[in-house]
Amino acid sequence: MSEFFPALLQYDFLQNALLGGLLASIGCGLMGSYVVVKRIGYLAGGISHTVLGGIGIALFAGFAPLGGALIAALIAALLIGWVKLRWQQQEDTLIGAVWAVGMAIGILFLSRTPGYNVNLMSYLFGNILLVGDADLWLMAGLDLLVLLLVVLFYWQFLAVSFDEEFARLRGVPVTFFYLLLLCMVALTVVLLIQVVGLILVIALLTLPAAIAAQYFHTLGWMMVVATLLGMLFTLLGLAISYRPDLPAGATIILVAGVSFFLSTLFSGGLQRYRAIRSGAGGSTRAESG
């Protein structure tokens, strides 16, 4: 791990990898908090796996794969959001169908594209070490767009995330902001494709926010802490994977997963300790009275 930091100053590809992970962490911290609060991880999973269809079609047609991913992510977000709003009793089945069909379309088109084996593995499992300058500019632009929308519509998204009925009574167009929120999740999924791939994208989207939610109960602080945790996990994952030449994306997720389990144990123990102290304090006051 100590060899990583001198290498970071020497090699451009490591600097790009770290910068890409930091940029992805911003989107994760912002949108992952909404995903955790609103409990729409399954919807985000459907969006992320449907993206493979757009990547496959774009590569087959000779276009930029991330452009295809972006279009497919936005279409999937609107389609899945529409399914969620219109067919709530069958949403699991319908979203699962969209998820499966999107991946199937991607694999079929990739199978007809020369060199698809390398591309398929890269997009399924990510390769943060191949992040280029163009990818960084795209990620920075998407981050800026997501951040701008969060700042402009913070209170509307807050109302929609916690109490849709209250938001409707206050005149908030819930359907519009719900679909916009899913589209922003779709943008974040595209941010993460190069870092951890489609298979692991939900983990990095939700785990930092889930840890932050164990200690902070305001959305703003959750976003800040989740962003910082995502950056920390990226740095540690890259550093740990460098010397033994491990897959960087998977290592980042492993660091995040272990941190989540340790944090869950710690926060659970902390809550029990506080409950015991509170009970003991109540007993003492009762005896004094």
C-alpha positions as CSV (number, residue, x, y, z in Angstrom):
1,M,0.0,0.0,0.0
2,S,2.9,2.3,0.7
3,E,4.1,1.9,-2.9
4,F,0.9,3.4,-4.3
5,F,1.4,7.0,-3.3
6,P,4.9,7.4,-4.9
7,A,3.4,5.7,-8.0
8,L,0.4,8.1,-7.9
9,L,2.8,11.1,-8.4
10,Q,4.5,9.3,-11.3
11,Y,1.8,7.7,-13.5
12,D,-0.9,9.6,-15.3
13,F,-3.2,6.6,-15.4
14,L,-3.3,6.4,-11.6
15,Q,-4.0,10.1,-11.3
16,N,-6.9,9.7,-13.8
17,A,-8.2,6.7,-11.9
18,L,-8.2,8.5,-8.6
19,L,-9.7,11.7,-10.1
20,G,-12.4,9.5,-11.8
21,G,-13.2,7.9,-8.5
22,L,-13.4,11.2,-6.7
23,L,-15.8,12.6,-9.4
24,A,-17.9,9.5,-9.2
25,S,-18.1,9.8,-5.4
26,I,-19.8,13.2,-5.8
27,G,-22.6,11.8,-7.8
28,C,-22.8,8.8,-5.4
29,G,-23.0,11.0,-2.4
30,L,-25.7,13.2,-3.8
31,M,-28.0,10.6,-5.4
32,G,-27.1,7.7,-3.2
33,S,-28.6,9.6,-0.3
34,Y,-31.9,9.9,-2.2
35,V,-31.8,6.2,-3.2
36,V,-31.3,5.1,0.5
37,V,-33.9,7.5,1.9
38,K,-36.5,6.7,-0.6
39,R,-35.6,3.0,-0.7
40,I,-35.4,2.7,-4.5
41,G,-32.3,0.6,-4.7
42,Y,-34.2,-2.0,-6.8
43,L,-35.3,0.7,-9.3
44,A,-31.7,1.9,-9.5
45,G,-30.6,-1.6,-10.1
46,G,-33.0,-1.9,-13.0
47,I,-31.7,1.3,-14.5
48,S,-28.1,0.3,-14.2
49,H,-28.5,-3.1,-15.8
50,T,-30.6,-1.8,-18.7
51,V,-27.7,0.5,-19.6
52,L,-25.9,-2.4,-21.1
53,G,-28.4,-2.3,-24.0
54,G,-27.4,1.2,-24.9
55,I,-23.7,0.4,-24.7
56,G,-24.1,-2.6,-27.0
57,I,-26.1,-0.7,-29.6
58,A,-23.7,2.3,-29.5
59,L,-20.6,0.0,-30.0
60,F,-22.3,-1.9,-32.7
61,A,-23.2,1.3,-34.5
62,G,-19.7,2.8,-34.0
63,F,-20.7,5.5,-31.6
64,A,-19.3,6.4,-28.2
65,P,-20.4,3.7,-25.7
66,L,-20.9,6.2,-22.8
67,G,-23.2,8.2,-25.1
68,G,-25.3,5.1,-25.6
69,A,-25.2,4.4,-21.9
70,L,-26.5,7.9,-21.1
71,I,-29.4,7.6,-23.6
72,A,-30.3,4.1,-22.4
73,A,-30.1,5.2,-18.7
74,L,-32.5,8.1,-19.2
75,I,-35.0,6.0,-21.2
76,A,-34.8,3.2,-18.6
77,A,-35.3,5.8,-15.8
78,L,-38.5,7.2,-17.4
79,L,-39.8,3.7,-18.3
80,I,-39.2,2.3,-14.8
81,G,-40.6,5.4,-13.2
82,W,-43.7,5.1,-15.3
83,V,-44.1,1.4,-14.4
84,K,-43.6,2.3,-10.7
85,L,-46.4,5.0,-10.9
86,R,-48.9,3.0,-13.0
87,W,-48.5,-0.6,-12.0
88,Q,-47.4,-0.7,-8.4
89,Q,-48.8,-4.2,-7.8
90,Q,-46.8,-5.7,-10.6
91,E,-43.8,-3.4,-10.4
92,D,-41.2,-6.0,-9.3
93,T,-42.1,-8.3,-12.2
94,L,-42.2,-5.5,-14.8
95,I,-38.9,-3.9,-13.6
96,G,-37.3,-7.3,-13.6
97,A,-38.4,-7.7,-17.2
98,V,-37.0,-4.4,-18.2
99,W,-33.8,-5.2,-16.4
100,A,-33.4,-8.6,-18.2
101,V,-34.4,-7.3,-21.6
102,G,-32.0,-4.5,-21.4
103,M,-29.1,-6.8,-20.6
104,A,-30.1,-9.3,-23.3
105,I,-30.2,-6.5,-25.9
106,G,-26.7,-5.4,-24.9
107,I,-25.2,-8.8,-25.0
108,L,-26.7,-9.6,-28.4
109,F,-25.4,-6.4,-30.0
110,L,-22.0,-6.8,-28.2
111,S,-21.8,-10.3,-29.6
112,R,-22.0,-8.9,-33.1
113,T,-19.3,-6.4,-32.4
114,P,-15.5,-7.3,-32.9
115,G,-13.7,-7.5,-29.6
116,Y,-16.9,-7.6,-27.6
117,N,-15.4,-10.0,-25.0
118,V,-13.0,-7.3,-23.7
119,N,-15.7,-4.6,-23.8
120,L,-18.3,-6.7,-22.1
121,M,-16.0,-7.5,-19.1
122,S,-15.0,-3.9,-18.9
123,Y,-18.5,-2.5,-18.7
124,L,-19.8,-5.3,-16.5
125,F,-17.1,-5.1,-13.9
126,G,-15.4,-1.7,-14.7
127,N,-11.8,-0.7,-15.2
128,I,-11.1,2.5,-13.4
129,L,-7.4,2.3,-14.6
130,L,-8.6,3.0,-18.2
131,V,-10.4,6.2,-17.4
132,G,-9.2,8.8,-19.9
133,D,-9.3,12.6,-20.2
134,A,-12.5,12.5,-22.2
135,D,-14.2,10.3,-19.6
136,L,-13.1,12.7,-16.8
137,W,-14.6,15.7,-18.6
138,L,-17.9,13.8,-19.2
139,M,-18.0,12.8,-15.5
140,A,-17.3,16.4,-14.4
141,G,-20.1,17.7,-16.6
142,L,-22.6,15.1,-15.3
143,D,-21.6,15.9,-11.7
144,L,-22.1,19.6,-12.3
145,L,-25.5,18.9,-13.8
146,V,-26.6,16.7,-10.9
147,L,-25.3,19.2,-8.3
148,L,-27.1,22.1,-10.0
149,L,-30.4,20.2,-10.0
150,V,-30.0,19.2,-6.4
151,V,-29.3,22.8,-5.4
152,L,-32.2,24.2,-7.5
153,F,-34.8,21.7,-6.4
154,Y,-33.5,20.6,-3.0
155,W,-36.8,21.2,-1.1
156,Q,-38.9,19.6,-3.8
157,F,-36.8,16.5,-3.8
158,L,-36.8,16.4,0.0
159,A,-40.6,16.5,0.1
160,V,-41.0,13.9,-2.6
161,S,-38.4,11.6,-0.8
162,F,-40.0,11.7,2.6
163,D,-43.7,12.4,2.2
164,E,-45.3,12.3,-1.3
165,E,-48.8,13.0,0.0
166,F,-47.6,16.1,1.9
167,A,-45.8,17.3,-1.2
168,R,-49.0,17.0,-3.3
169,L,-50.9,19.0,-0.7
170,R,-48.2,21.7,-0.9
171,G,-48.7,21.9,-4.7
172,V,-45.4,20.1,-5.6
173,P,-45.7,18.2,-9.0
174,V,-44.7,14.9,-7.5
175,T,-44.7,12.9,-10.7
176,F,-42.4,15.3,-12.5
177,F,-39.9,15.5,-9.6
178,Y,-40.0,11.7,-9.0
179,L,-39.2,11.1,-12.7
180,L,-36.5,13.8,-12.6
181,L,-35.0,12.1,-9.5
182,L,-34.8,8.8,-11.4
183,C,-33.2,10.5,-14.4
184,M,-30.5,11.9,-12.0
185,V,-29.9,8.5,-10.6
186,A,-29.5,7.3,-14.2
187,L,-26.8,10.0,-14.8
188,T,-25.0,8.8,-11.7
189,V,-25.1,5.2,-12.9
190,V,-23.3,6.4,-16.1
191,L,-20.7,8.1,-13.9
192,L,-20.0,4.8,-12.2
193,I,-19.7,2.5,-15.2
194,Q,-16.0,3.2,-15.8
195,V,-15.2,2.9,-12.1
196,V,-16.9,-0.3,-10.9
197,G,-19.0,-1.5,-13.8
198,L,-22.7,-2.3,-14.1
199,I,-22.6,-5.3,-11.8
200,L,-21.2,-3.4,-8.8
201,V,-22.7,0.0,-9.4
202,I,-25.5,-0.3,-6.8
203,A,-23.0,-1.0,-4.1
204,L,-21.1,2.2,-4.5
205,L,-24.3,4.1,-5.0
206,T,-25.8,2.9,-1.8
207,L,-23.2,1.8,0.7
208,P,-21.6,5.2,1.5
209,A,-25.0,6.8,1.9
210,A,-26.2,3.9,4.0
211,I,-23.3,4.4,6.4
212,A,-23.9,8.1,6.5
213,A,-27.6,7.4,7.4
214,Q,-26.6,5.5,10.5
215,Y,-25.1,8.6,12.1
216,F,-26.8,11.6,10.4
217,H,-30.5,12.1,9.9
218,T,-30.6,15.2,7.8
219,L,-30.3,14.8,4.0
220,G,-27.7,17.6,3.5
221,W,-25.3,16.0,6.0
222,M,-25.9,12.6,4.6
223,M,-24.9,13.8,1.1
224,V,-21.7,15.5,2.4
225,V,-20.6,12.4,4.5
226,A,-21.5,9.9,1.8
227,T,-19.5,11.9,-0.7
228,L,-16.4,12.0,1.6
229,L,-16.8,8.2,2.3
230,G,-17.0,7.4,-1.4
231,M,-13.8,9.4,-1.9
232,L,-12.1,7.6,1.0
233,F,-13.2,4.1,-0.3
234,T,-11.9,4.9,-3.8
235,L,-8.5,6.0,-2.4
236,L,-8.2,3.0,-0.2
237,G,-9.4,0.6,-2.8
238,L,-6.9,1.9,-5.4
239,A,-4.1,1.8,-2.8
240,I,-4.8,-1.8,-1.7
241,S,-5.2,-3.1,-5.2
242,Y,-2.1,-1.5,-6.6
243,R,0.7,-3.8,-5.4
244,P,-1.0,-7.2,-5.7
245,D,-2.6,-6.1,-9.1
246,L,-6.1,-6.8,-8.0
247,P,-9.2,-5.5,-9.8
248,A,-9.5,-2.0,-8.6
249,G,-13.3,-1.7,-8.9
250,A,-14.0,-4.8,-7.0
251,T,-11.5,-3.8,-4.3
252,I,-13.2,-0.5,-3.9
253,I,-16.5,-2.2,-3.4
254,L,-15.0,-4.7,-0.9
255,V,-13.6,-1.8,1.2
256,A,-17.0,-0.2,1.1
257,G,-18.8,-3.4,2.0
258,V,-16.5,-4.2,4.9
259,S,-16.8,-0.6,6.2
260,F,-20.6,-0.9,6.0
261,F,-20.7,-4.1,8.0
262,L,-18.3,-2.7,10.6
263,S,-20.3,0.5,10.8
264,T,-23.6,-1.4,11.3
265,L,-22.1,-3.4,14.2
266,F,-20.7,-0.2,15.8
267,S,-23.9,1.8,15.4
268,G,-26.0,-1.1,16.7
269,G,-23.7,-1.4,19.8
270,L,-23.8,2.4,20.2
271,Q,-27.6,2.4,20.2
272,R,-27.8,-0.4,22.7
273,Y,-25.3,1.4,25.0
274,R,-27.3,4.6,24.8
275,A,-30.5,2.6,25.6
276,I,-28.9,1.0,28.6
277,R,-27.6,4.3,29.8
278,S,-31.0,5.9,29.3
279,G,-32.7,3.1,31.2
280,A,-30.1,3.3,34.0
281,G,-30.6,7.0,34.3
282,G,-34.4,6.6,34.4
283,S,-34.1,4.0,37.2
284,T,-31.8,6.2,39.2
285,R,-34.1,9.2,39.0
286,A,-37.1,6.9,40.0
287,E,-35.2,5.7,43.0
288,S,-34.2,9.2,44.0
289,G,-37.8,10.3,43.7
